[in-house]
Amino acid sequence: MDTANLKKLNEARLARRAAVLVTDLGDGRDRLVVEGEAVIGPLGAEIGQRLLSGKSGLVDLEGRSFFLNVHLPPPRIVVIGAVHISQALCPMAEIAGYDITVIDPRTAFATPERFAGVDLLADWPEDALKARPLDRYCAMVAVTHDPKIDDFPLVAALRAGCFYVGALGSRKTHVKRVERLKNDGLSEAEIGRISAPVGLDIGAATPSEIAVSILAEVIQSFRRRSLGAAASEAA
């Protein structure tokens, strides 16, 4: 990799943006494509698929061989609420390869004893997310049932373009939530991105089962997320 591509890759990593290093095996030349950059034709389509799968590999296109080295930001799950569902979700997420952070200002819930070894912030989301803002490679899950805690991160997640936004609660609870978020200036289209009730509908009843349904929906959303111009222009 030449120094210009290395610099560009490091900049993408710092900004938590995905990139693919494309090496032409015929002449050895390489090119770094950052997600959002347009690449026309079959190569662009292949780059789009690799950005979704995260898998590097060799590809033959139109009589030429390329090696695509994929660099994805580590996907993060940010959970608002140190509850029983969160306790079950944390180890599952780590096994699946997701970084996970739990935020809850209620110090009776957000204790190291209940979340041993977990990235736990006993702080209000407004303050915690200032230091560690959400982005397109974050999933945000709100599970406190308390609008004073949940609403701010929901708005922040939608405005940041998080690949998944979910909120615990009944449909009746969500109707009230929708009205509050409209009053906060969000459009119906933005609010429509919230998965509520949270998780895939698998008939989950216990906290652990709900955690499974949440993680499954997060994974589904991550692998089906929308890409930037690099994918859309290639179709």
LINHUTA-V862719 format. One record per residue. N is the residue number from 1. OMEGA is omega in radians with two decimals (999 if undefined). Layout:
N;OMEGA, N;OMEGA
//
This chain:
1;3.14, 2;-3.02, 3;-3.14, 4;3.11, 5;3.12, 6;3.11, 7;-3.13, 8;3.12, 9;3.12, 10;3.10, 11;3.11, 12;3.13, 13;3.14, 14;-3.14, 15;-3.08, 16;3.06, 17;-3.14, 18;3.13, 19;3.09, 20;3.03, 21;-3.09, 22;3.14, 23;3.06, 24;-3.07, 25;3.10, 26;-3.11, 27;3.08, 28;-3.12, 29;3.12, 30;-3.10, 31;3.09, 32;3.11, 33;3.10, 34;-3.14, 35;-3.07, 36;3.07, 37;-3.08, 38;2.99, 39;-3.02, 40;2.97, 41;-3.08, 42;3.13, 43;3.10, 44;3.12, 45;3.13, 46;3.10, 47;3.11, 48;3.11, 49;-3.14, 50;3.10, 51;3.11, 52;-3.09, 53;-3.07, 54;-3.06, 55;3.03, 56;3.09, 57;-3.12, 58;3.09, 59;3.08, 60;-3.11, 61;3.04, 62;3.08, 63;3.13, 64;-3.13, 65;3.13, 66;2.94, 67;-3.12, 68;3.14, 69;-2.98, 70;3.10, 71;3.11, 72;2.99, 73;3.08, 74;3.13, 75;-3.11, 76;2.95, 77;3.10, 78;-3.10, 79;3.07, 80;-3.13, 81;3.14, 82;-3.05, 83;-3.10, 84;3.11, 85;-3.14, 86;3.12, 87;3.11, 88;-3.08, 89;-3.04, 90;-3.13, 91;3.11, 92;-3.13, 93;3.14, 94;3.10, 95;-3.13, 96;3.07, 97;3.14, 98;2.92, 99;-3.11, 100;3.11, 101;3.08, 102;-3.13, 103;3.10, 104;3.14, 105;-3.10, 106;-3.02, 107;3.07, 108;3.13, 109;-3.06, 110;-3.12, 111;3.10, 112;3.14, 113;-3.13, 114;-3.08, 115;-3.12, 116;3.09, 117;-3.11, 118;3.03, 119;-2.99, 120;3.13, 121;3.10, 122;-3.04, 123;3.06, 124;3.14, 125;3.13, 126;-3.12, 127;-3.09, 128;-3.07, 129;3.02, 130;-3.12, 131;-3.10, 132;-3.03, 133;3.09, 134;3.10, 135;-3.07, 136;3.13, 137;3.07, 138;2.89, 139;3.14, 140;-3.10, 141;-3.13, 142;-3.02, 143;-3.08, 144;-3.01, 145;-3.08, 146;-3.13, 147;-3.14, 148;-3.14, 149;-2.99, 150;-2.93, 151;-3.11, 152;-3.14, 153;3.07, 154;3.10, 155;-3.13, 156;-3.11, 157;3.13, 158;-3.14, 159;3.11, 160;-3.13, 161;3.11, 162;-3.07, 163;3.09, 164;3.05, 165;-3.12, 166;-3.13, 167;3.12, 168;3.08, 169;3.12, 170;3.08, 171;3.10, 172;3.10, 173;-3.10, 174;3.09, 175;3.10, 176;3.12, 177;3.13, 178;3.14, 179;3.13, 180;-3.10, 181;3.03, 182;3.11, 183;3.07, 184;3.06, 185;3.13, 186;3.12, 187;3.09, 188;3.13, 189;3.12, 190;-3.12, 191;3.13, 192;3.11, 193;-3.12, 194;3.02, 195;-3.12, 196;0.02, 197;-3.02, 198;3.03, 199;3.05, 200;-3.12, 201;3.12, 202;-3.11, 203;-3.10, 204;-3.11, 205;-3.10, 206;3.09, 207;-3.14, 208;3.12, 209;3.09, 210;3.10, 211;3.09, 212;-3.11, 213;3.11, 214;-3.11, 215;3.12, 216;-3.14, 217;3.07, 218;3.14, 219;3.12, 220;-3.12, 221;3.14, 222;-3.11, 223;3.12, 224;-3.06, 225;3.09, 226;3.11, 227;3.10, 228;-3.04, 229;-3.11, 230;3.12, 231;-3.02, 232;-3.11, 233;-3.03, 234;-3.04, 235;999
//
